[in-house]
């Protein structure tokens, strides 16, 4: 079995895949829970053949698995990389692109990842990662309104159903969450016009605040894939290590 360690800005996600590339087990720890993360890995190390570590924090973990890949800009990939500055490209963005090509070979695809930031990543029908966009994520937008003003409160995201705000809270919620919805629909409209037969995949921890709206979107019906990033990382591990 393979272990994927995905160290993000707020959490470390651990996913175990079997030889058929099915998810066997997953766990999430806060970024600073290094000791608990290492204990979780060690308790399962006897059944693991290889591990890939993908980190945006460069936080070192003690892992006693011999076949180890530390994912970086020099790691061989099953797709081409057309990004202008590959050394600065986020590992999660590239993993999403690999997952798209694995799931949807021979067709253009767009990944939209609702994480700390909202990331848009495009793969061409020739299997080339083209690039994409990064914008502030849901929590980041709420915090920015609170921290960069004197009067606006910090609001928690939630599902709502109104066309415009009738209080400070609902005005902030509507401004933040509807803005994200319209931003994404705008990108979808642009890219579906540019790439024939574009397939759209959505993933990420904050997707649950938006997926209902996109199911009725006039532009596209997205495929929701919660394991998109970890699946792509496992594809990269399998490409580099003979199990």
N, C-alpha and C positions, 0 to 999 in steps of 0.2 A: 504494500500500500504506500501511497505518497502522502506527504504532509506539506501543506501550503501555509506559510506564515506571512500574513499580510499586515505589516505595521503601518497604520495610518496616522493621521494627525491627532485623532482622539481615542483610538482603540486599536488593539491587536486582534486580528481575526485569524483563527486557526481552523483549517478544514482538512479532513482526511478523505482521500479518494481511493477506491479499490481499483483493481486492474482493468475493470470495464469503464472506468472514469465516472463512476457513480459516487455521490457523497455518502460517506459512511457515518461521519461524525463532524460536528462543528462546535466551536466555543468562541466566545468573545470576552476579552479582558480589557480593562482600562489601560491606557498607554503606560501608566506608571506602575502597574501590577506585574513587574518583571519577574519577581520570585514565583508568583502563582503561575505565570505563563510557563516558566521553565519547568516547574513541577508537573504541570499538565502534560507537557511534551515528554518529559522523562518517563512518566508512568506508562506511556504508550510506545516508547522507542523500540522495544523488542519486535513489534509487529510492523515497523516502518522500514521501507527499503531506501527511500530517498526523500529529501526535503528541499524545497525552494523557499528562500527568504526574500521577500520584497519589502523594502522599507523606504518611507519618505522621511524618517527621523534619524536613520543611521544609529539606532539604539541596539547595541550588541546583545545577543542572547547566547547563552551556553546551550548548545545542542549536540548530543553525542550520537549523531547519525552520520555515517561515513560519507555517503553519497549526498553531497550538499552543493546547491547552486545558490550563490548570492547574486540575485538579479540586478544587473546594471546595464549601462549603455553598450557594453561589449558582448553581452550574452547573445548567442545565435538565436534567430527567430524563424518560425515557419511562414512569415510574411515579409514583404519588403517594407522598408521604413523610409518614407519620403520626407520626414520632418527635417526642417532646416537646421535645428540645433538638438540632435538626438541626445547629447549629454545632459541637457536640461529637461528632457521629457519625463513626466511623471510615470513611474512604473505601472500604476493602476490604469492610466490611460492606454498604455501600450498593451497591457494584459487584456483590457476590454476589446481592443482592436483584434488581437489574436483570437479571442473567443468568437467575435463576429464572423471572422473568416472560417473558423472551424465549423460553426453552426450554419453558415450561409455562404458556402464557397461559390465563386463564380458570379456573385451578385454584389452590388453596392449596398453598404450598410451604414447606419448611424447609431452610435451608442449615446444615450443620455443618462448620466450617472448623478443621482441626487445625494451627494455626500456633503462634507464640509463646504466644498465648492460644487457648483453644478458644472459638469464636464461634458462636452460634446466632442465625439470622435468619429471620424469618417474613414471608411475603408472602401477602396475602389473595387470594381468588378474584376480587376486584374490582381487583386490581393496586395495592394500597396496601401500602407497607412498614410493618409494624406495630411492629417492634422485636425484641427477643430477649434473649440472655444472654451474659455473658462470664465465663469461669472460667480458672484457671491452666492453661497448657499442659503438655505432657509434661515437657520439660526444666526448666521452671520448678518443677514439683513435686519432681523429683529434687534440684534445687539447694536448694530450701527446706529439705528434710529434712537435707541435709548442712550448710548454712550456719547454720541456726538450732538445731543441736544440737552437742554436744561430741564425740560418739562415732560417729555414723552416717556411713558413707563415701558418697562421690559415686558413684552407680551409673549406668551407661549403659543406656538402654532397649534391649530386645531381645525377640524372640518367645520365648514360653515356654508350657509346658503342664502346669500343676499347680494344684490347688485352693487350696492355702495354702502359705505359706513354711516351709521346713525349715532355713533359715539366715538370717543377717542380710540377705544379698544377695537371696535369693529372697523374703523377707518384704517388703522394700522394693519389689521389682519387682511382686509381687502386689498390695501395697497401693496403689501408684501406678497401675499400668495397669489392674487390675481395677476400681479406683474410677472411673477415667475411663469404662470400658465401662459400668458400672452407672449412672453419672450420665447418660450419653447415652441409654441405654435408658429411664431414668426420664422424661427430657424427651420422648422419642419417644412413650412411652405416654400422657403427659399431652396432647400436642398432637394426636395422632391421634384422641383422644377429643373434642377441642375443635373440630377442623377436619375436616369431612367430606372423604374422599378425598385426604388430605394426601399430597403427593409429597415424598420426602426425598432431598436431594442431599448428598454428602459430598466434601470436597476438603481440600487442605493437605498440607504436607510430612511430617507424622507419621501420616498416614492408614494407611500400610502396616503399622503396628503393630497396627491394629485391624480392618481391612476383612474379614479372614477370620471374625472373631467375629460381625460384623454380618450376614454372609451367612446365618448360621444363627439370627439373632435371631427371637424369636417375635413381635415387634411390627411390623417392616417390613423390606422388602428395599430398601436404598438404591441410588440411582444414583450411581456414582463418576464424578466429573467433575474431572479434575486441572487443567483450564484455567478453572475457574469464574470466578475473580476477574478474570483478564485478559480473558476473553470479555465479562464485564459491562462492564468499562472500555471495550472496543472498541465495545460497543453505545452507550455514553454518548457516545463520540467521534463515531460515525456520526450520532447524533441531533443533534449540535451543529454539525457541519461538513459542508458539501456538498463531496464529493470529485469 
